[in-house]
Amino acid sequence: MDTDFEKRLVMRGGSPYGYQSPQKKQMITSPLTSPSLARKRLTPVNSPQKEKYGDRFIPSRAGNTWDVSFSLIQEKEQITRKIGRDGSECSKDLSFSMYSCLLKNEILGTQIEDFKETSDERRAFAPISDDRNLFSFKPKRPSVINELSSPYSLSPVSSKSQKLLRSPRKASRKIAKIPFKVLDAPELQDDFYLNLVDWSSQNVLSVGLGACVYLWSASNSQVTRLCDLSNDNDTVTSVSWAERGNLVAVGTNRGYVKIWDVATNKELNVLEGHSARVGALAWNGDMLSSGSRDRQIFQRDIRTPSQVPERRLVGHRQEVCGLKWSPDNQCLASGGNDNKLFVWNVSSQSPMQTYTDHLAAVKAIAWSPHHHGLLASGGGTADRCIRFWNTLTGQPMQSIDTGSQVCNLAWSKHSSELVSTHGYSQNQILVWKYPSLVQVAKLTGHSSRVLYLAISPDGEAIVTGAGDETLRFWNVFSKARSQKESKSALSLFTSIR
């Protein structure tokens, strides 16, 4: 017989002579037994399967809770957003973070004793540690075993957690979203280039309404009318208090600057020289700077206006709408409708620095009282940016697009924060933290452009005026200093010998 034919017969289960065993024949030819049933009978039902291990370690993901991990990540992002933008939600987040630290101490043994909110704020608010990712297969073992508490202690938590609960926590700061006082201001002009509101060191608010200047005392809410220019066929275009708070300068539409003594309610001087309206005023001791639509800046000594000639600062090509002296009274910043920002020295008549990055009128100007030489400026509708300048080196520092017209800027007296008021198109008030430029609060309520801004003498409240003919008072800044004053051995007041 052919050897190849014999092999094929053997593979088919037969024999070369056509003989088959009775068991084999019954299993194949019986009508009561199908091939599938035969396979089931050959394989036991509950037979254990042997596990095979290779040279690679493939972790088992059967116990992972993906939905919980994703929810924790989303919750962490929401908490971080609340911290950065809105200070009013901090109380809930603080309690959550304290609870999270306690769980870490008791379960993971992380030995947290002090709750540092300011230095490690974002990490403390996270429900899990920052180095944990979504695809972690085993929890990390604590590097330090939690120390055993005393057997006589009645506290259910460890000693580290007890120190954590006793650690001082910084009180959460809340900024009210609504003003604490609203005053009607009829005939308050809706003009971007004017400055009609100022707050004196004696806690008196001066407001230019049409042809009159009114004084409102914040201590007793008494309102008095200082002057009326209707007989001269003139209107008020700017007001500014002197540093001592007893003199107020009034700029008019006809180009005059009038000095009034509030204590005696008398007009002391009338300064002439401008050929157009005076929309910006700034005091430097007994020297008064005035910016006009005639593109000139005058600096005059109010004690001897007739004997000492004025200094004329010529540089702007359009109306001067912003003037501010630096805290050391050495530099004057001026902004104009020509989109330029100049910095003038007290002893020169030409600008020592010129900034041309803004794309719209520069009215909002503010010098930082905390950082020497730091100047902030804001642009109009076509610019919408707040820019920061280092006037010591003449270099731009950073900028942020606010999304709307910047009308005013003012720094806090107690912390490195500043407030900005805006016009087209959101009409809002924003509080910023410097240098991170994170929004601390957003205040809304005015139905028109927020064109005017002044800070109270204690540095806690601000007043805003808008074209909706209202004045709104807001509690914005905190009186407590955020930065600790450094103690020097050279200071005369650190110790008494």
C-alpha positions in Angstrom: 0.0 0.0 0.0 1.1 3.5 -0.7 2.7 5.1 2.3 1.0 8.5 1.7 -2.5 6.9 1.4 -1.8 5.0 4.7 -0.9 8.3 6.5 -4.1 10.0 5.4 -6.2 7.1 6.6 -4.6 7.2 10.0 -5.2 11.0 10.3 -8.9 10.5 9.6 -9.2 8.0 12.4 -9.5 5.0 10.2 -7.3 2.1 9.5 -5.8 1.0 6.3 -8.1 -2.0 6.3 -11.3 -0.1 7.0 -11.7 -1.3 10.6 -12.9 1.1 13.3 -13.3 0.5 17.1 -16.9 0.2 18.4 -16.5 3.3 20.7 -15.1 5.4 17.9 -17.8 4.3 15.6 -20.6 5.0 18.1 -19.4 8.5 18.9 -19.3 9.4 15.2 -22.4 7.6 13.8 -24.9 7.7 16.7 -27.9 10.0 15.9 -28.3 10.9 19.6 -24.8 12.5 19.9 -23.9 15.6 18.0 -20.3 16.9 17.6 -21.1 19.8 19.9 -22.4 17.6 22.7 -19.4 15.4 22.2 -17.1 18.4 22.8 -19.1 19.4 25.9 -18.8 15.9 27.4 -15.1 15.8 26.7 -14.5 19.1 28.6 -15.5 19.2 32.3 -17.8 22.0 33.3 -16.0 23.2 36.5 -12.5 22.3 35.6 -10.0 25.0 36.8 -8.0 26.8 34.1 -4.3 27.1 34.7 -2.9 30.8 34.6 0.1 31.4 32.4 2.6 34.0 33.3 5.0 35.6 30.9 8.1 37.6 31.2 6.1 41.0 31.1 4.1 42.4 34.0 0.7 43.6 32.9 -1.2 45.2 35.8 -4.8 44.3 36.5 -7.2 47.2 36.0 -10.2 45.3 37.3 -10.3 47.3 40.6 -9.9 50.8 39.2 -12.8 53.2 39.5 -12.4 55.3 36.4 -15.6 57.4 37.0 -14.4 58.3 40.5 -11.0 59.4 39.2 -12.5 61.5 36.5 -14.8 63.2 38.9 -11.9 64.0 41.3 -10.0 65.6 38.5 -13.0 67.8 37.5 -13.6 68.7 41.1 -10.0 69.7 41.5 -10.2 72.0 38.4 -13.4 73.6 39.6 -11.9 74.4 43.1 -8.8 75.9 41.5 -11.0 78.1 39.3 -12.9 79.3 42.3 -9.8 80.2 44.1 -8.3 82.2 41.3 -11.4 84.2 40.2 -13.8 84.6 43.0 -12.8 85.2 46.6 -16.4 84.9 47.9 -16.4 81.1 47.7 -13.2 80.6 49.7 -15.0 79.6 53.0 -16.4 76.3 51.6 -13.1 75.5 49.9 -11.2 76.2 53.2 -13.3 73.7 55.1 -12.9 71.1 52.3 -9.1 71.6 52.3 -8.9 71.2 56.0 -10.9 68.0 55.8 -8.6 66.8 53.0 -5.5 67.4 55.2 -7.0 65.6 58.1 -7.7 62.5 55.9 -4.2 62.6 54.6 -2.9 62.6 58.2 -5.0 59.8 59.5 -5.0 57.5 56.4 -1.8 58.3 54.5 0.3 59.5 57.5 1.5 62.7 55.7 2.4 64.5 59.0 0.7 67.9 58.1 0.9 70.2 61.1 0.4 73.7 59.7 -2.3 74.9 57.3 -0.5 77.3 54.9 -3.2 78.9 52.8 -1.2 81.7 51.3 2.0 79.9 50.2 0.5 76.6 49.1 -3.1 77.6 48.3 -3.7 75.6 45.2 -2.1 72.4 46.5 -4.0 72.6 49.7 -7.4 72.8 48.0 -6.7 69.7 45.8 -8.6 66.6 47.0 -5.7 64.4 46.1 -2.0 65.0 45.8 -0.6 66.7 42.7 1.6 63.8 41.7 -1.2 61.3 41.4 -2.5 60.7 37.9 -5.5 58.9 36.5 -3.7 55.7 35.7 -2.2 54.9 39.1 -2.6 51.2 39.8 -1.5 51.0 43.5 -1.7 53.7 46.2 1.7 55.0 47.3 2.9 53.8 50.6 3.5 56.7 53.1 7.1 57.4 53.5 6.7 58.2 57.2 4.5 56.1 59.5 2.1 58.2 61.5 3.4 58.5 65.0 1.3 56.8 67.7 -0.6 59.1 69.9 -0.6 58.8 73.7 -2.7 55.9 75.0 -4.2 58.3 77.5 -5.3 60.8 74.8 -9.1 61.3 74.5 -8.8 62.7 71.0 -9.9 60.4 68.1 -7.2 61.9 65.8 -3.4 61.9 66.0 -1.2 64.5 67.5 -0.3 65.9 64.1 -3.9 66.4 63.2 -4.5 68.1 66.6 -1.7 70.6 65.7 -3.3 71.0 62.3 -6.7 71.9 63.8 -5.1 74.3 66.2 -3.0 76.1 63.5 -4.2 79.6 62.7 -5.9 80.1 59.4 -6.2 83.3 57.5 -9.7 84.6 57.3 -11.3 84.3 53.9 -11.7 87.6 52.1 -15.2 88.4 50.7 -15.9 91.3 48.3 -19.5 92.3 48.2 -21.0 92.2 44.8 -23.5 95.0 45.4 -22.6 98.6 46.5 -23.3 99.6 50.1 -24.5 103.1 49.0 -26.0 104.6 45.8 -26.4 108.3 45.3 -28.2 110.1 42.5 -25.9 112.4 40.4 -28.1 114.3 37.9 -26.2 116.0 35.0 -23.1 113.9 35.5 -21.7 114.1 32.1 -21.1 111.0 30.0 -17.7 112.1 28.6 -14.7 109.9 28.6 -12.2 112.8 28.7 -13.4 114.4 31.9 -12.5 113.8 35.5 -15.5 114.9 37.7 -15.1 112.9 40.9 -12.5 113.1 43.6 -12.2 112.0 47.3 -10.3 114.2 49.8 -8.1 113.2 52.7 -10.8 114.9 54.9 -13.3 112.3 53.8 -15.3 114.7 51.6 -16.3 113.8 48.0 -16.4 116.5 45.3 -18.5 116.0 42.2 -18.9 118.2 39.2 -22.6 118.2 38.0 -23.2 120.4 35.1 -22.2 123.9 36.0 -22.0 123.2 39.8 -19.6 121.5 42.2 -21.1 119.6 45.1 -19.5 118.3 48.3 -20.7 115.2 50.0 -19.4 114.4 53.5 -18.9 110.7 54.0 -19.0 111.1 57.8 -22.5 112.7 58.1 -23.8 112.5 54.5 -24.2 116.2 54.3 -24.4 117.8 50.8 -23.3 121.4 50.1 -22.9 123.3 46.9 -19.4 124.8 46.5 -19.8 126.9 43.4 -22.1 127.6 40.4 -20.6 128.6 37.0 -23.9 129.1 35.3 -23.7 132.9 35.6 -20.4 132.7 33.6 -21.9 130.5 31.0 -19.4 127.8 31.9 -19.5 124.1 33.0 -17.2 122.0 35.2 -14.9 119.6 33.4 -12.6 118.4 36.2 -12.1 118.5 40.0 -9.1 117.6 42.1 -8.4 117.8 45.9 -5.0 119.0 47.3 -3.2 116.6 49.5 -4.1 118.4 52.7 -7.8 118.3 51.8 -8.7 122.0 52.3 -8.2 123.2 48.7 -10.0 121.9 45.6 -9.2 122.8 42.0 -12.0 123.1 39.5 -11.3 123.0 35.8 -13.9 124.6 33.4 -15.0 124.2 29.8 -13.7 127.7 29.0 -10.1 126.8 30.0 -10.0 128.3 33.6 -8.7 126.7 36.7 -10.3 127.9 39.9 -8.9 127.3 43.4 -11.5 127.1 46.2 -11.0 127.0 49.9 -13.6 124.6 51.4 -13.2 125.8 55.0 -14.1 129.4 54.1 -16.1 128.6 51.0 -14.3 131.2 49.0 -12.6 131.3 45.7 -8.9 132.0 46.1 -7.4 132.1 42.6 -8.4 131.9 38.9 -5.6 130.5 36.7 -5.8 131.4 33.1 -3.8 130.4 30.1 -5.6 127.4 28.5 -7.5 128.1 25.3 -9.8 125.0 25.7 -11.4 122.9 28.4 -9.3 121.6 31.2 -10.1 117.9 31.7 -7.2 116.7 33.9 -5.8 118.1 37.1 -3.0 116.8 39.4 -1.5 118.3 42.6 2.1 118.2 43.7 2.3 120.0 47.0 1.5 123.7 46.2 2.1 123.1 42.5 -0.9 122.3 40.3 -0.6 120.6 36.9 -3.5 121.0 34.4 -4.0 119.3 31.1 -6.2 120.8 28.4 -7.8 120.2 25.1 -5.3 122.6 23.7 -2.7 119.8 24.0 -0.7 121.6 26.6 0.2 120.9 30.3 0.7 123.8 32.6 2.5 123.6 36.0 1.8 126.6 38.3 2.5 127.5 41.9 -0.8 128.5 43.4 0.8 130.7 46.1 2.3 133.2 43.6 0.5 132.6 40.3 1.2 136.1 39.0 4.9 136.3 39.9 6.2 132.9 38.9 5.6 132.1 35.2 4.0 128.7 34.4 5.9 125.8 33.0 4.5 124.5 29.7 4.9 120.9 28.8 4.4 120.4 25.1 4.4 116.9 23.6 0.9 115.7 23.1 -0.8 116.2 19.7 -4.3 115.9 20.9 -6.3 116.5 24.1 -4.6 115.6 27.5 -7.1 113.5 29.5 -4.9 111.9 32.2 -2.4 113.3 34.7 -0.9 111.6 37.7 2.2 112.5 39.9 4.3 109.6 41.2 4.3 108.9 45.0 7.7 110.6 45.4 6.5 113.7 43.5 9.4 113.5 41.1 7.7 112.3 37.9 4.5 113.3 36.1 2.7 110.8 33.9 0.4 112.2 31.2 -1.9 110.4 28.8 -3.6 111.9 25.7 -6.1 111.2 23.0 -3.1 110.7 20.7 -2.6 107.2 22.2 0.6 108.3 23.9 1.9 108.1 27.4 4.6 110.5 28.6 6.7 110.6 31.7 8.0 114.0 32.7 10.7 114.9 35.2 9.9 117.5 37.8 12.9 119.6 36.6 12.6 119.3 32.8 10.2 120.5 30.1 10.7 117.6 27.7 9.4 114.0 28.3 12.1 111.7 29.5 10.1 108.6 28.4 7.5 108.0 25.7 5.3 105.0 25.4 3.4 104.4 22.2 2.0 100.8 22.6 -1.6 101.8 23.3 -3.9 101.9 20.3 -6.5 104.3 21.8 -6.7 107.3 24.2 -4.9 106.9 27.5 -6.9 108.3 30.3 -6.4 105.6 33.0 -3.1 106.2 34.8 -1.9 105.0 38.2 1.4 104.8 40.0 2.0 101.9 42.3 2.6 102.9 46.0 4.3 99.6 46.7 6.8 99.2 43.8 9.0 102.1 43.0 8.8 103.3 39.4 5.9 101.0 38.5 3.3 102.7 36.3 0.0 101.2 35.1 -2.0 102.7 32.1 -5.2 101.7 30.3 -6.3 102.3 26.8 -9.7 103.2 25.3 -12.1 101.2 23.2 -9.7 100.3 20.3 -7.1 99.1 22.8 -8.8 97.7 25.9 -5.5 96.8 27.5 -3.9 97.5 30.9 -0.1 97.9 30.5 2.6 98.1 33.1 5.8 100.0 32.7 9.1 100.1 34.6 9.8 103.9 34.5 13.3 103.3 36.1 14.5 101.5 33.0 11.9 102.6 30.5 10.9 99.1 29.6 7.4 97.6 29.2 6.7 94.8 31.7 3.4 93.0 31.0 -0.1 93.7 29.7 -3.6 92.1 29.8 -6.5 92.5 27.5 -9.6 93.4 29.6 -12.1 93.1 26.7 -13.6 96.6 27.2 -12.7 100.2 27.3 -10.4 101.1 30.3 -11.6 104.3 31.9 -9.8 104.5 35.3 -7.1 102.7 37.3 -6.3 102.9 41.0 -3.9 101.0 43.3 -4.8 99.7 46.7 -3.0 101.5 49.5 -2.5 98.4 51.6 -1.8 95.5 49.1 -0.5 94.9 45.7 -3.9 95.1 44.0 -5.5 97.5 41.6 -9.0 98.3 40.5 -10.1 99.2 37.0 -13.3 100.6 35.7 -14.6 100.0 32.2 -16.9 101.3 29.5 -17.8 99.8 26.2 -19.1 97.3 26.3 -19.3 95.6 29.6 -19.5 98.6 32.1 -17.9 96.7 34.9 -15.5 97.1 37.7 -12.6 94.7 38.0 -10.2 94.0 40.9 -6.8 92.6 39.9 -4.0 91.0 41.8 -0.5 92.1 40.8 1.8 90.7 39.4 -0.3 87.5 38.6 -3.0 89.7 37.1 -5.7 87.3 38.4 -9.2 88.8 38.7 -10.1 88.9 42.4 -13.6 90.3 41.8 -15.9 91.6 39.1 -18.6 94.1 40.1 -21.5 95.1 37.9 -24.4 97.5 38.5 -23.9 100.5 36.3 -26.0 100.7 33.2 -23.5 103.0 31.4 -19.8 103.6 31.1 -18.0 103.7 34.5 -16.1 106.9 33.7 -15.1 108.1 37.2 -13.3 106.6 40.1 -12.0 107.7 43.5 -10.6 105.9 46.6 -11.6 106.7 50.2 -8.9 108.1 52.5 -8.7 104.9 54.5 -8.1 102.9 51.3 -10.9 100.4 51.8 -13.8 101.8 49.7 -14.1 103.2 46.2 -16.7 105.4 44.5 -17.6 105.0 40.9 -19.6 107.4 38.7 -21.2 106.6 35.3 -23.2 108.1 32.6 -26.3 106.6 34.2 -26.1 109.6 36.6 -25.4 107.5 39.7 -22.6 107.3 42.2 -22.0 103.8 43.7 -19.8 103.0 46.7 -18.1 99.6 47.0 -16.1 97.9 49.7 -13.2 96.5 47.6 -9.9 96.6 49.4 -8.8 95.2 52.7 -7.0 97.3 55.3 -4.8 94.5 56.5 -1.4 94.4 54.7 -0.7 91.2 52.7 3.0 91.6 53.0 4.7 91.6 56.4 6.9 94.6 57.0 10.6 93.6 57.3 12.3 94.5 60.5 15.7 96.1 60.1 18.3 96.5 62.8 19.0 100.0 61.5 15.4 101.2 62.2 15.1 103.6 65.0 11.7 102.3 66.1 12.4 98.6 66.4 13.7 98.7 70.0 14.2 101.2 72.8 17.4 101.1 74.7 
